[in-house]
């Protein structure tokens, strides 16, 4: 392989002999000197340096990145096997002429004719030097002679050979003024080039100044300057020395301009670097001073902040804020109070999970299993969560819904949030808003205040360690409104608005935080206390109270195993409540919609059993029946009403909804002789229920003929309507048809159909309107032994939504007006001992 030794260009400038006779003298004095590249520049020899050989076949030395010019001596490192073969032959016959050509592409190992530049020079070997320690590389010093062209490559073994045609230079007339003027410019440009190029050693200037022959100096500069191979080939291809002079002068001026531009850029860059170095040294001094004071990059607090900041995925705005606040920290005295305030702020900033999200588990079947395992019922809520997960799995990215669960206490609204988080494998956080009266609890305090801290929303996100947790806003209906400390409910508008919470602004952070991926679930007992704008931003889902059947299942699946574990009885596998015992606790020891009191009663029973086991060493019994319940819990404080028969006129069974579920109630109407036109209402009735009684009486009066009632009775008898359990407030319009039937039964002394209950609102025209709480009312009727239920025809859609298991054993009768009710409910049978109506003759 033939390569240009990178050191050879330096050698050419180091060893240039200055006097015309210096070449001969130096060669005689130092025959073994190898570290030079010289120009043959002496009288009598100069003409021979430009002579070539005859046309014909010659050996060829192909070089990489090297172009040899006439009269130039240069060392060449030989490494390619073909070139080594040639050098060995020439070493034996040093007088043999050969040709030097440069190949076009450096990476070609065995060049062919198309890979070689066709312009080259004849040459002869001056000396061959073997490099110590390497038998495959030798250095040969070559003397360039006249130019030649390659016509054909005739062989490549054992070395390259080809047909060569002599192409002598056309030497210019030394007296040519144009040549002399251009030469003078060339000499000055060469020296200027050497002075400006920092990579060329200073000896090069000395060499150029002391070469006396004009043509040799031109060829020396063409060969030695760091022009490209293609530029050097163009220079070598110039037929006349004058043409070559002008061409190399153009290259010199071009490169000088590049070097001047480069120098200008370096100068300007150096000025910038000098300024940067100055700032760096000043920063280093500040750093050293701070480290001496205990506050520098070496301080544990700063290192911790920088380490945490390097892992945060915050945006450019937050990064800019962090850097700015960190610079402020550097300016503060660690012993000052402001330092701890600033440090707390930065620690809050780096501890938040900026753009960090947990991966959702969107397996809908698994989510359904988790929700069903943790909570019985609540189908609407579960369905909504599964819908959200389904859309999220299909779309991949979705703003989280804002859900509000409302219903009576103890039905599992808060604990449902944990189940939702578990089903999606998200983090779970909860804040209680009950009694919240300060807006800063939501939005945080500004850092100008002493003891400022972020709001509870941001603190909870920080605690969760993720930007997409399930976030429970408990008791949102109990937030205090319009206080002297602001309006917390209005501050919640930004949190719970999907169009705003992607840039939630906490006063303490003073930068926006994205809450759009947080699944907010608010809980409430009463929607009436929630401001309308806030309620409008939430998707409201009603969580109704549990019926007795559902409470029994919840007790079996969740409450009893949990209480057994808490009381240390979990190892007693045979200890169990039968269904009747659980139902007795629900019906006679609790009055609630949820299951909190049920859990307390079960816990009380278990504690009694644990006490007896700890005292006697064994349980008194393993199967807990209703009989054992009274032994453990005492006499029941509550009793449910049961159907009382139809032996009395004016007693009708109605259905009511309460906060603890459905109930049956009795509407009692009695008549007493008097002045008439007097209606008495008792039983702690509300205004709406009183109005229903007045409507019912007026309708009966208006349709007395249909019931065969003597209208004079209304003038001779007073009417008294009573609803038992007077300590319990009662209100609502759903007892309208029940009151109308009770009045009709009392005035006609006809019996009411057995095992029949009814519910429905009436109008002055007698039209029956639909009511709510149908599911709870039906179950209350079943428990009381009711077999027939009358209600508005429009309530049929509510019946259709109730599972068949709850409807079984009850027949429903749909009515449109009061007369339809009377037609079914009033029998033709008169009660025993009917009232003998006495009509005052004076009023006839």
ABEGO torsion letter per residue (X at the ends): XBBBBAAAAAAAAABBBABAAAAAAAAAABAABABBBBBBBBBGAAAAAABBBBBEBBBBBBBBGBBBBBGBBBBBBBABAAAAAAAAAAAABAABBBBBBBBABAABABBBAAABBABBBBBBBABBBBBBGBAABBBBBBBBBBBBBBABBABAOABBBBBBBBBBBBBBBAABAAAAAAAAAAAAAAAAAAAABAABBAAAAAAAAABABAAAAAAAAAAABBBBAAAAAAAAABABAAAAAAAAAAAAAAAAAAAAAAAAAAAAAAAAAAAAAAAAAAAAAAAAAAAAAGBBAABAAAAAAAAAAAABABBAAAAAAAAAAAAAAAABBAABAAAAAAAAAAAAAAABBBGBBBBBBABAAAAAAAAAAABBEGAAAAAAAAAAAAAAAAAGBBBBBBBBBBEBBGAGAAAAAAAAAAAAGBBBBBBBABGBABAAAAAEBBAABBGBBBBAAAAAAAAAGBABBBBBBBGAAABBBGBAAEBAAAAAAAAABAAAAABBBBAAAGBBBBAAABBBBBBBABAAABBAAAAAABBBBBBBBBBAAAAAAAAAAAAAAAAAAAAGAAABAABBBBAAAAAAAAAAABBBABAAAAAAAAAAAAAAAAAAAAAAGBBABABBBAAAAAAAAEBBABBBBBBAEAABBGBBBBBBBBAAEBBBBBBBBBBBBBAEGBBBBBGGBBAAAAAAAAAAAAAAAAAAAAAGBBAAAAAABBBBBBBBGAABBBBEAAAAAAAAAAAAAAAAGBBBBBGBBBBEBBBAAGBBBBBBGAAAAAAAAAAAGBABBBBBAAAAAAAAABBAAAABGBBBBBBABAAAAAAAABBABBBBGBBBBBBBAAAX
